[in-house]
């Protein structure tokens, strides 16, 4: 907006990119207005003018149109936005106003004493500017976990900012630079523009259980991959010792009985002098047995945590203990999502529109939570298998009959499954085969 008149104030009246509050001013009379009066209006929005539809400046009627975003925060212009770029040993924090102007930059170590220094500095600045404090952290699962917990205990609202949003803020610059302070500023700007949609970090029983579930799921995935590697190595070693005849000894060379045999007879009689080969096989077999024991322990812990959550996801065909744990670990609290569509978008199960002119296409998206997408994919494959869900198979065949290929039909089934999961978690009900959900 271009305003002519006496410029007696150095501050800009309003920023073009005013994330949460869009202001449009229309002059009813074509007369000049003192520039400083607009600054006074800007500063007065914190009080009664924030609710005003019309006001007068020097006798001229000035119409103010205020459009708020859908956000739980009462008035985003009243906040001091603190973006934090977290690292292993130290964090960088940048505090800005609602216009993205940096007011404070601080680098702290990853310790409680340094956290208290940051809180003290931010509180002092907020009191001087008469603003409320809100924090945004790029990572709250690993390096930023301790800081996020400390801020929550100090009763500060903490938002989780995706690295994708921070990268977009960096790319907006004409000369993008990568530094800790720039990243922290990017977190703060992303917090300003997305304050109403960013997820909150909170310390609750559900969140704590889902975090533990996620740790168990990741540990199990690592062990399963290691188990596969060891099996492949044993195949090579068995072939080296017994040639192809080792397959004739047991239907499954990695069954419990077979592993006992390999420990006693790692190599045939003619190769007993080959100590290296014999010891290699014994080590691999012992490690394989240990991995299986660890996987069983992890699954027992998963079962205990799932029982504490009072959910019934395992009643859904194809969703066993591991899949249910994976889904809950990524969804966390179902109340974060307003509808099944928002959950589907979070899981990368919504097709992306690619249109130009008369051509309207929808393509598969690679964005979203890939761990959740992978878990839903496993459930979908199980439902169309031999012992799968009858209704899942019917739906899959129906989509193929409509002209979709198998990959597209599977995507449709995955979307249907995420709708069912949303309803089950929202209402805490079991899967109803008769009602077909």
RODO-2510 file (C-alpha; in nm, 4 decimals, decimal comma):
residues 437
     n   res          X          Y          Z
     1     x     0,0000     0,0000     0,0000
     2     x     0,1375     0,3378    -0,0995
     3     x     0,0640     0,6222     0,1406
     4     x     0,1457     0,9824     0,0568
     5     x     0,2000     1,2508     0,3170
     6     x     0,4358     1,3626     0,5856
     7     x     0,6823     1,0859     0,6781
     8     x     0,7560     1,1673     1,0414
     9     x     0,8147     0,8048     1,1452
    10     x     1,1018     0,5850     1,0274
    11     x     0,9223     0,2548     1,0934
    12     x     0,7239     0,0964     0,8094
    13     x     0,3492     0,1050     0,8643
    14     x     0,2843    -0,2556     0,7626
    15     x     0,4892    -0,5351     0,6141
    16     x     0,3792    -0,6907     0,2848
    17     x     0,4205    -1,0425     0,4228
    18     x     0,2155    -1,0154     0,7411
    19     x     0,1630    -1,3884     0,8035
    20     x    -0,1380    -1,4157     1,0316
    21     x    -0,3088    -1,0778     0,9980
    22     x    -0,4015    -0,9426     0,6570
    23     x    -0,4827    -0,5728     0,6636
    24     x    -0,6373    -0,3784     0,3792
    25     x    -0,6980    -0,0043     0,4078
    26     x    -0,9300     0,1857     0,1797
    27     x    -0,9483     0,5658     0,1923
    28     x    -1,3015     0,6985     0,1620
    29     x    -1,1735     1,0438     0,0668
    30     x    -0,8845     1,1170    -0,1679
    31     x    -0,6900     1,3268     0,0795
    32     x    -0,3458     1,2885     0,2276
    33     x    -0,3057     1,1154     0,5632
    34     x    -0,0171     1,1657     0,7995
    35     x     0,2101     0,8595     0,7745
    36     x     0,2566     0,8483     1,1509
    37     x    -0,1162     0,7915     1,2071
    38     x    -0,0925     0,4610     1,0236
    39     x     0,1915     0,3626     1,2560
    40     x    -0,0310     0,4498     1,5511
    41     x    -0,3051     0,2288     1,4093
    42     x    -0,0547    -0,0523     1,3693
    43     x     0,0534    -0,0195     1,7306
    44     x    -0,3063     0,0170     1,8460
    45     x    -0,4166    -0,3125     1,6958
    46     x    -0,3123    -0,4821     2,0191
    47     x    -0,6078    -0,3177     2,1981
    48     x    -0,9506    -0,1903     2,0952
    49     x    -0,8720    -0,1258     1,7263
    50     x    -0,8145    -0,4996     1,6688
    51     x    -1,1924    -0,5434     1,6877
    52     x    -1,2895    -0,2217     1,5106
    53     x    -1,4448    -0,2229     1,1665
    54     x    -1,4104     0,1521     1,1120
    55     x    -1,2213     0,4336     1,2752
    56     x    -1,1449     0,7980     1,2001
    57     x    -0,8079     0,9616     1,1462
    58     x    -0,8133     1,3453     1,1536
    59     x    -1,1794     1,3467     1,0524
    60     x    -1,1243     1,1168     0,7517
    61     x    -1,3062     0,7870     0,7629
    62     x    -1,0646     0,4950     0,7337
    63     x    -1,2065     0,1499     0,6748
    64     x    -1,0099    -0,1357     0,8288
    65     x    -1,0679    -0,4905     0,7090
    66     x    -0,9103    -0,7505     0,9352
    67     x    -0,9000    -1,1166     0,8384
    68     x    -0,7678    -1,3673     1,0900
    69     x    -0,6389    -1,7100     1,0060
    70     x    -0,8016    -2,0101     1,1737
    71     x    -0,5685    -2,0357     1,4700
    72     x    -0,6046    -2,1129     1,8380
    73     x    -0,3813    -1,8172     1,9215
    74     x    -0,6052    -1,5209     2,0076
    75     x    -0,4019    -1,2521     1,8311
    76     x    -0,0803    -1,3560     1,6515
    77     x     0,0429    -0,9965     1,6361
    78     x     0,0961    -1,0060     2,0140
    79     x     0,3588    -1,2810     2,0078
    80     x     0,7364    -1,2881     2,0277
    81     x     0,8387    -1,5690     1,7919
    82     x     1,1502    -1,7614     1,8967
    83     x     1,2945    -2,0009     1,6392
    84     x     1,5544    -2,2516     1,7572
    85     x     1,7987    -2,4417     1,5364
    86     x     1,8972    -2,7456     1,7441
    87     x     2,2226    -2,9410     1,7331
    88     x     2,3984    -3,2083     1,9319
    89     x     2,6042    -2,9841     2,1613
    90     x     2,4601    -2,6346     2,1127
    91     x     2,1467    -2,4548     1,9944
    92     x     2,0936    -2,1201     1,8204
    93     x     1,7828    -1,9142     1,9020
    94     x     1,6523    -1,6075     1,7160
    95     x     1,3561    -1,4045     1,8464
    96     x     1,1485    -1,1952     1,6038
    97     x     0,8328    -0,9870     1,6047
    98     x     0,5312    -1,0683     1,3862
    99     x     0,6999    -0,8973     1,0880
   100     x     1,0020    -1,1297     1,0981
   101     x     1,2425    -0,8630     1,2262
   102     x     1,5158    -1,0216     1,4419
   103     x     1,5195    -0,8760     1,7944
   104     x     1,7459    -1,1229     1,9727
   105     x     2,0020    -1,3877     1,8772
   106     x     2,1486    -1,6238     2,1328
   107     x     2,3674    -1,9358     2,1175
   108     x     2,3430    -2,1801     2,4085
   109     x     2,4854    -2,5169     2,5080
   110     x     2,2668    -2,8239     2,5477
   111     x     2,2394    -2,8023     2,9275
   112     x     1,9747    -2,7028     3,1814
   113     x     2,1729    -2,3990     3,3007
   114     x     2,1931    -2,2631     2,9446
   115     x     1,8218    -2,3293     2,8899
   116     x     1,7438    -2,1133     3,1932
   117     x     1,9626    -1,8325     3,0522
   118     x     1,7687    -1,8453     2,7239
   119     x     1,4347    -1,8365     2,9061
   120     x     1,5480    -1,5399     3,1166
   121     x     1,6667    -1,3429     2,8115
   122     x     1,3478    -1,4123     2,6163
   123     x     1,1257    -1,3211     2,9122
   124     x     1,3086    -0,9896     2,9580
   125     x     1,2637    -0,9014     2,5900
   126     x     0,8974    -1,0073     2,5900
   127     x     0,8188    -0,7944     2,8960
   128     x     0,9917    -0,4924     2,7410
   129     x     0,7912    -0,5309     2,4179
   130     x     0,4693    -0,6370     2,5960
   131     x     0,4528    -0,9603     2,3952
   132     x     0,3723    -1,3236     2,4652
   133     x     0,6412    -1,5826     2,3903
   134     x     0,5998    -1,8787     2,1559
   135     x     0,8820    -2,1175     2,0620
   136     x     0,9380    -2,3144     1,7430
   137     x     1,1862    -2,6036     1,7269
   138     x     1,2984    -2,7766     1,4098
   139     x     1,3648    -3,1034     1,5942
   140     x     1,1913    -3,2214     1,9118
   141     x     1,2611    -3,5945     1,8858
   142     x     1,6372    -3,6207     1,9341
   143     x     1,8714    -3,3265     1,9983
   144     x     1,5886    -3,0843     2,0798
   145     x     1,4025    -3,3175     2,3153
   146     x     1,5548    -3,1833     2,6394
   147     x     1,5060    -2,8183     2,5412
   148     x     1,1452    -2,8773     2,4326
   149     x     1,0663    -3,0501     2,7629
   150     x     1,2262    -2,7685     2,9622
   151     x     1,0251    -2,5039     2,7741
   152     x     0,7002    -2,6961     2,8301
   153     x     0,7775    -2,7202     3,2014
   154     x     0,8227    -2,3403     3,1984
   155     x     0,4682    -2,3187     3,0499
   156     x     0,5793    -2,1861     2,7093
   157     x     0,3870    -2,2962     2,3983
   158     x     0,6219    -2,5004     2,1777
   159     x     0,5540    -2,5738     1,8091
   160     x     0,7216    -2,8406     1,5966
   161     x     0,8489    -2,6894     1,2686
   162     x     0,9183    -2,9161     0,9723
   163     x     1,2645    -2,8805     0,8096
   164     x     1,0830    -2,8547     0,4745
   165     x     0,9241    -2,5252     0,5822
   166     x     1,2604    -2,3920     0,7014
   167     x     1,4190    -2,4806     0,3679
   168     x     1,1399    -2,2966     0,1839
   169     x     1,2007    -1,9842     0,3915
   170     x     1,5709    -2,0008     0,3014
   171     x     1,4959    -2,0363    -0,0705
   172     x     1,2857    -1,7194    -0,0665
   173     x     1,6030    -1,5127    -0,0228
   174     x     1,7757    -1,3690    -0,3300
   175     x     2,1082    -1,4914    -0,1925
   176     x     2,0333    -1,8033     0,0166
   177     x     2,2893    -1,8796     0,2851
   178     x     2,3165    -2,1749     0,5230
   179     x     2,4104    -2,0963     0,8824
   180     x     2,2751    -2,1710     1,2290
   181     x     2,1408    -1,8176     1,2741
   182     x     1,9770    -1,8203     0,9284
   183     x     1,8157    -2,1560     1,0048
   184     x     1,6861    -2,0290     1,3403
   185     x     1,5453    -1,7201     1,1663
   186     x     1,3834    -1,9504     0,9089
   187     x     1,2209    -2,1480     1,1914
   188     x     1,0829    -1,8239     1,3386
   189     x     0,9452    -1,7088     1,0007
   190     x     0,7863    -2,0488     0,9388
   191     x     0,6337    -2,0205     1,2855
   192     x     0,4867    -1,6810     1,1971
   193     x     0,3310    -1,7929     0,8692
   194     x     0,2086    -2,1350     0,9907
   195     x     0,1255    -2,0666     1,3547
   196     x    -0,2276    -2,2019     1,3219
   197     x    -0,1330    -2,5294     1,1526
   198     x     0,1934    -2,6373     1,3179
   199     x     0,1642    -2,9244     1,5686
   200     x     0,2199    -2,8563     1,9372
   201     x     0,4864    -3,0278     2,1436
   202     x     0,3313    -3,1477     2,4662
   203     x     0,4169    -3,3803     2,7520
   204     x     0,1251    -3,6206     2,7922
   205     x     0,0813    -3,9907     2,8593
   206     x    -0,0227    -4,0593     2,4986
   207     x     0,2728    -3,8700     2,3529
   208     x     0,5174    -4,0443     2,5862
   209     x     0,3823    -4,3877     2,4908
   210     x     0,3974    -4,3129     2,1175
   211     x     0,7570    -4,1904     2,1497
   212     x     0,8529    -4,5148     2,3219
   213     x     0,6653    -4,7099     2,0552
   214     x     0,8566    -4,5306     1,7812
   215     x     1,1886    -4,6149     1,9488
   216     x     1,0860    -4,9808     1,9673
   217     x     0,9712    -4,9851     1,6034
   218     x     1,3027    -4,8359     1,4856
   219     x     1,5022    -5,0823     1,6992
   220     x     1,3046    -5,3736     1,5593
   221     x     1,3522    -5,2557     1,1999
   222     x     1,7278    -5,2366     1,2585
   223     x     1,7370    -5,5894     1,4047
   224     x     1,5267    -5,7321     1,1207
   225     x     1,7633    -5,5812     0,8638
   226     x     2,0614    -5,7215     1,0534
   227     x     1,8899    -6,0607     1,0664
   228     x     1,8479    -6,0569     0,6878
   229     x     2,2148    -5,9695     0,6387
   230     x     2,3267    -6,2544     0,8659
   231     x     2,1007    -6,5041     0,6871
   232     x     2,2504    -6,4040     0,3522
   233     x     2,6010    -6,4428     0,4961
   234     x     2,5113    -6,7868     0,6359
   235     x     2,3756    -6,8971     0,2970
   236     x     2,7145    -6,8131     0,1482
   237     x     2,9059    -6,9904     0,4276
   238     x     2,6835    -7,3015     0,4178
   239     x     2,7299    -7,3216     0,0422
   240     x     3,1041    -7,2934     0,0946
   241     x     3,1023    -7,5769     0,3509
   242     x     2,8320    -7,8129     0,2206
   243     x     2,7740    -7,6898    -0,1360
   244     x     2,4038    -7,7074    -0,2328
   245     x     2,3492    -8,0154    -0,0155
   246     x     2,2859    -7,8009     0,2942
   247     x     1,9381    -7,7245     0,1573
   248     x     1,8531    -8,0965     0,1636
   249     x     1,9248    -8,1330     0,5358
   250     x     1,6456    -7,8989     0,6475
   251     x     1,3433    -7,7486     0,4785
   252     x     1,4248    -7,4235     0,6590
   253     x     1,7998    -7,3901     0,7294
   254     x     1,7254    -7,1246     0,9947
   255     x     1,4667    -7,3138     1,2001
   256     x     1,5358    -7,3690     1,5721
   257     x     1,6315    -7,7334     1,5181
   258     x     1,8530    -7,6425     1,2216
   259     x     2,0417    -7,3770     1,4196
   260     x     2,1166    -7,6302     1,6941
   261     x     2,2566    -7,8647     1,4291
   262     x     2,4781    -7,5941     1,2715
   263     x     2,6267    -7,5094     1,6119
   264     x     2,7257    -7,8744     1,6633
   265     x     2,8206    -7,9460     1,3008
   266     x     2,9207    -7,6176     1,1362
   267     x     3,1302    -7,7939     0,8701
   268     x     3,1418    -8,1532     0,7330
   269     x     3,4023    -8,4036     0,8549
   270     x     3,6375    -8,3434     0,5616
   271     x     3,6608    -7,9699     0,6510
   272     x     3,7078    -8,0000     1,0287
   273     x     4,0564    -7,8544     1,0024
   274     x     3,9146    -7,5309     0,8568
   275     x     3,8856    -7,3417     1,1871
   276     x     3,8109    -7,0024     1,0292
   277     x     3,5061    -7,1280     0,8375
   278     x     3,3813    -7,3263     1,1388
   279     x     3,4103    -7,0290     1,3756
   280     x     3,2487    -6,7945     1,1223
   281     x     2,9390    -7,0137     1,1004
   282     x     2,9169    -7,0518     1,4792
   283     x     2,9408    -6,6750     1,5358
   284     x     2,6723    -6,6004     1,2772
   285     x     2,4371    -6,8664     1,4162
   286     x     2,4794    -6,7412     1,7736
   287     x     2,4154    -6,3816     1,6624
   288     x     2,1041    -6,4920     1,4716
   289     x     1,9660    -6,6589     1,7846
   290     x     2,0400    -6,3471     1,9909
   291     x     1,8625    -6,1242     1,7390
   292     x     1,5510    -6,3420     1,7493
   293     x     1,5484    -6,3224     2,1267
   294     x     1,5838    -5,9417     2,1173
   295     x     1,3036    -5,9103     1,8606
   296     x     1,0736    -6,1149     2,0850
   297     x     1,1578    -5,8909     2,3824
   298     x     1,0809    -5,5794     2,1766
   299     x     0,7463    -5,7211     2,0618
   300     x     0,6517    -5,7998     2,4228
   301     x     0,7248    -5,4367     2,5164
   302     x     0,5186    -5,3199     2,2175
   303     x     0,2248    -5,5289     2,3356
   304     x     0,2415    -5,3756     2,6849
   305     x     0,2422    -5,0201     2,5437
   306     x    -0,0444    -5,0924     2,3025
   307     x    -0,2580    -5,2231     2,5892
   308     x    -0,1963    -4,8972     2,7771
   309     x    -0,3297    -4,6926     2,4830
   310     x    -0,6717    -4,8612     2,4893
   311     x    -0,6870    -4,8918     2,1109
   312     x    -0,8224    -5,1755     1,8940
   313     x    -0,6246    -5,1399     1,5733
   314     x    -0,5241    -5,5065     1,5774
   315     x    -0,8849    -5,6046     1,5030
   316     x    -0,8345    -5,4653     1,1518
   317     x    -0,7405    -5,7429     0,9122
   318     x    -0,3742    -5,7207     0,8101
   319     x    -0,2841    -5,4919     1,1012
   320     x    -0,0851    -5,6987     1,3480
   321     x     0,1214    -5,5993     1,6482
   322     x     0,4080    -5,4434     1,4497
   323     x     0,1864    -5,2588     1,1991
   324     x    -0,0373    -5,1224     1,4761
   325     x     0,2698    -5,0024     1,6664
   326     x     0,4098    -4,8358     1,3527
   327     x     0,0813    -4,6578     1,2781
   328     x     0,0329    -4,5300     1,6339
   329     x     0,3981    -4,4267     1,6645
   330     x     0,3638    -4,1969     1,3612
   331     x     0,0098    -4,0676     1,4199
   332     x     0,0786    -3,9996     1,7899
   333     x    -0,2417    -3,8270     1,9034
   334     x    -0,5370    -3,8653     1,6659
   335     x    -0,6847    -3,5374     1,7973
   336     x    -0,4133    -3,3556     1,5990
   337     x    -0,6123    -3,4300     1,2831
   338     x    -0,9480    -3,2697     1,2090
   339     x    -1,0524    -3,5260     0,9489
   340     x    -0,9449    -3,8426     0,7713
   341     x    -0,8392    -3,6253     0,4761
   342     x    -0,5837    -3,4387     0,6869
   343     x    -0,4517    -3,7717     0,8196
   344     x    -0,4280    -3,9057     0,4633
   345     x    -0,2332    -3,5980     0,3551
   346     x     0,0001    -3,6386     0,6535
   347     x     0,0669    -3,9965     0,5436
   348     x     0,1299    -3,9016     0,1798
   349     x    -0,1859    -4,0824     0,0629
   350     x    -0,3458    -3,7885    -0,1201
   351     x    -0,2743    -3,7600    -0,4945
   352     x    -0,1086    -3,4389    -0,6081
   353     x    -0,2848    -3,2340    -0,8756
   354     x    -0,0852    -3,1569    -1,1895
   355     x    -0,3036    -2,9503    -1,4202
   356     x    -0,2434    -2,7149    -1,7093
   357     x    -0,5213    -2,5717    -1,9242
   358     x    -0,7688    -2,8443    -2,0169
   359     x    -0,5356    -3,1169    -1,8952
   360     x    -0,6213    -3,2204    -1,5394
   361     x    -0,4107    -3,4957    -1,3854
   362     x    -0,3486    -3,6341    -1,0385
   363     x    -0,0151    -3,7986    -0,9700
   364     x     0,1271    -3,9960    -0,6793
   365     x     0,2983    -3,7794    -0,4187
   366     x     0,6312    -3,8613    -0,2555
   367     x     0,5774    -3,6227     0,0340
   368     x     0,4215    -3,7003     0,3701
   369     x     0,5234    -3,9348     0,6501
   370     x     0,6897    -4,2262     0,4702
   371     x     0,6946    -4,4510     0,7775
   372     x     0,3171    -4,4217     0,8127
   373     x     0,2786    -4,4717     0,4374
   374     x     0,4897    -4,7874     0,4555
   375     x     0,2819    -4,9292     0,7428
   376     x    -0,0457    -4,8654     0,5552
   377     x     0,1090    -5,0239     0,2445
   378     x     0,1838    -5,3436     0,4406
   379     x    -0,1742    -5,3556     0,5708
   380     x    -0,3135    -5,3072     0,2177
   381     x    -0,0981    -5,5886     0,0759
   382     x    -0,2125    -5,8187     0,3575
   383     x    -0,5782    -5,7397     0,2847
   384     x    -0,5567    -5,8409    -0,0808
   385     x    -0,3562    -6,1555    -0,0007
   386     x    -0,4912    -6,5107     0,0149
   387     x    -0,6017    -6,4791     0,3764
   388     x    -0,6894    -6,1118     0,3525
   389     x    -1,0035    -5,9078     0,4032
   390     x    -1,2968    -6,0025     0,1775
   391     x    -1,4147    -5,6418     0,1563
   392     x    -1,0621    -5,5215     0,0863
   393     x    -1,0333    -5,7647    -0,2049
   394     x    -1,3735    -5,6606    -0,3404
   395     x    -1,2783    -5,2935    -0,3246
   396     x    -0,9448    -5,3641    -0,4966
   397     x    -1,1168    -5,5586    -0,7788
   398     x    -1,3820    -5,2879    -0,8117
   399     x    -1,1163    -5,0204    -0,8743
   400     x    -0,9459    -5,2401    -1,1345
   401     x    -1,2842    -5,2882    -1,3076
   402     x    -1,3198    -4,9085    -1,3198
   403     x    -1,0077    -4,8939    -1,5383
   404     x    -0,7332    -4,8347    -1,2841
   405     x    -0,4134    -5,0376    -1,2903
   406     x    -0,3079    -5,2447    -0,9884
   407     x    -0,0815    -4,9757    -0,8440
   408     x    -0,3594    -4,7142    -0,8631
   409     x    -0,6135    -4,9569    -0,7153
   410     x    -0,3742    -5,0276    -0,4273
   411     x    -0,3434    -4,6516    -0,3616
   412     x    -0,7240    -4,6279    -0,3442
   413     x    -0,7326    -4,9170    -0,0972
   414     x    -0,4649    -4,7492     0,1164
   415     x    -0,6766    -4,4338     0,1297
   416     x    -0,9777    -4,6401     0,2348
   417     x    -0,7715    -4,8064     0,5099
   418     x    -0,6530    -4,4707     0,6473
   419     x    -1,0192    -4,3593     0,6652
   420     x    -1,1021    -4,6737     0,8646
   421     x    -0,8039    -4,6245     1,0975
   422     x    -0,9051    -4,2623     1,1585
   423     x    -1,2574    -4,3698     1,2597
   424     x    -1,1272    -4,6525     1,4825
   425     x    -0,8847    -4,4259     1,6695
   426     x    -1,1251    -4,1326     1,6926
   427     x    -1,4100    -4,3381     1,8391
   428     x    -1,1915    -4,6077     2,0041
   429     x    -1,3872    -4,8858     1,8382
   430     x    -1,2942    -5,2228     1,6923
   431     x    -1,3168    -5,2956     1,3208
   432     x    -1,6741    -5,3968     1,2343
   433     x    -1,6739    -5,6454     0,9468
   434     x    -2,0530    -5,6497     0,9259
   435     x    -2,0749    -5,2714     0,8885
   436     x    -1,7691    -5,2694     0,6576
   437     x    -1,6659    -4,9474     0,8371
***
